[in-house]
Amino acid sequence: YTVSLAGHDWEAALVTPMKESPDRKWNSDRGMSEQAKTLVNPGAASDLWQEVWVPAYMEAYGPKWKWVDGEAVFRKTIDWPAYAVGKPAFLSVGRVDVRETSFVNGQEVGSSNDWILPRGHPLPADILKAGENTVTLRVFDSGIHGGISGTPEYLYLAVEGGDPGFYHPDYLDDDVSRSGKKADWQRRRQQWKIADNPYRYYRW
């Protein structure tokens, strides 16, 4: 079972805006603000929330988002079926520029820091409940474009499935990075130079 997280029904709050540097002197992340810690809780109210489309650069969200970097919080409510409760799941947050910490129902599930790497986080089997669930990201943009960007197919919440046995043991998929580490992503990119050729599995 998979839920796409792409779409217009996200809310975003610009919590700690910082002036964008035209000469790429990156802003420093001083850690998650107290206000952001409040906003990652399900149902947290604030006059900062506005409906936005994800994925998109946050500069596209209106005048107050232009020419700024800094801290923002994104959240989306999804429905989860009862039959999928108790099963391990995977949250794919795609490409986030640049630092993200992800929460499900107010519980932190992982974090990463990379401007282009699509990544995600395995979820504990007991974190999702039947019905309404909240996915929230605290995002920090240190410079230039920021936010939850990339392409829609990398934004999803899915039940983890077992290996169906369809593929060769050394098959490499092109899914998101589970570790969120740049070194792992670069190693996989090198491997893909040969691994994406399906004919190497063909028995002539």
N, C-alpha and C positions, 0 to 999 in steps of 0.2 A: 504494500500500500504506500502511495506517494502523494504528498500534497505540494503543489507548486507554491512557492512563496513570492513569485514575481507578480506585480500588479500595482494598482492604484490605491489599494486599501491598507496602506501603511500610514502610521503617524510618525512624525519626526519633530524633535525639539532641539533647537540650537541653544545649547546650555552655556558654553564658555567660548564666545567668539574671540578670535585673535586676528589681527590685521595680517593680510597676506603680504608676504615679502616679494617684491618684483625681481629681486636678484637672488632668489632661492636661498635665503638664510632661514633655515627651517625653524619653526616654532617648537619649543620643548613641551612634552607632555608631563605635567606636574602631578599626574595621577588622577584618579576618578574623583570628581567633585562631590560634595555632599548632596547637591541637588540631583546629580546624575544617579547617585546611589538610591535616592528616593524614587526617581522616575523608572528605574528598572523593575520596581515592584508592580505586579499585575493590578490594573485599575487605578494607578497613580494619576491624580488629576493635576493639570497645570494649564495655564493660559498660553504656554509655549507650544503646545501640540498643534500641528497642522497636518492635513492629509497630503500625502506625497506619493509619487510613483517610484517604485523600486524594481529594477536597478536604474540608477541615474546618478550623475554627479550632483552633489548637493547644491552646487551653484545654480542649478536649474530650478530651484524651489522658490525663487522670488527675490525681491530686492535685498532683504536683510541677509540673505545667504551669499550674495555676490561679494567678491574680493575679501572673503574672510576664510580663515582656517579655524582649527580648534575642536572643541568637544561637542558632540551631538549624540542624542539617543534616538533610536529607531525602534518601533514596536509594531507587531502585527498579531491579530487574534485568528486562530485557526480552529477548525473542528476536527476532532480525532475520534475514530470509531471505537466502540467498545471492544470489538474483536481484536483490535491491535494493541490494547492496553496490556502492559506487562511484558511486551516484546522489546528487545533491544532496537534502538532506532538511531538514525544518523541525521544530524542537522548540517546541511551544506549552505554556507553563507556566501559562497562564491568569491568574487574579488572585492575586497574591502580596502580602501585607501585611507589611512595606511595601517592603523592599529585597531583591533576590535577585541572586545570581550563580550561573549554571548551568554544569554540567560534564557532559561525556559521556566516559566511559572515562577520567576523571581530567583531561581537557583542558577548560579554560575556553572556553565558546562565546558568552558574553554576560552582560550584567547590566542591571538596570533598577531604578527607584525610584518607586513609585506605589502608593497604597493600594487603588485600585479598577480601574486599567487592565488589561484582559487583554492579555498580550503574549507574545512568543516570539522565537526566534532561529534564523536560517538556519544550517545546519551544513555544514562542509566535506565534500566528496564522499568523502574518504578516512577519515572519523572512525569510521564504523560498520563492524563486521565481522560476518561470518556467525556466527550463534549468539548467545551471551550478551553483552549490553552493559549498562553501568550508567549510569543518569541520576541525577545528584546536584545538589541545590540547597543553597547556603548562604543562609539566610534571616535577616534581622534585623528584629525587630518593635520599633518605637520606642515604642509605646503602645497601650493598649486591646487589641482583638482582633488576632491575628496568625496567620501561617502561610500555607499554600497553600489558599486558600478559593475562593469563586466556585462555578461550576457545572461538572459533569463534561465537557460537550462541548468545553470549551476546553483540556482536558488531553490532548495526543496527540503522537505522533511520526509523521511522515508523509513519504513520498517526495514531492518537489516535482514537480508536473506542469506541462506546458506549457499555454499558453492554448488551450482547445479551440475557441475561436471562437464560442461560443454567445451571448456577451453584447455589448451595445453598448459601444463604446470607453470611455465615461465611467461604466460600471457600477461601483458601489461595493459590495463585499461587507461582511458584518458579522463577518468573521473577526478574529483578534487583531491587535494593532498590531505591525508588524515593526520599527519604530524604537524603541519603548519610550519615546518622548518625549511628554510631556503635551500639548505644543502641537499635535503631529500628530493625537493622539486628539481634541482639542477641535475641530480643523478638520474632521475627518471627521464628528463628531457634527452640526456645522452643515450639512454637505453632505447627510447622511442625511435631513434634513427634507424634501428634495425627491427624493433619489435612491432612496428605498425605495418609490416609487410605480410599480408595473410598467406602469400604463396610459400612462405618458408615452412608452413604446416602441411602443405599439400603432398600426398603420397603419389608420386608420379608413376 
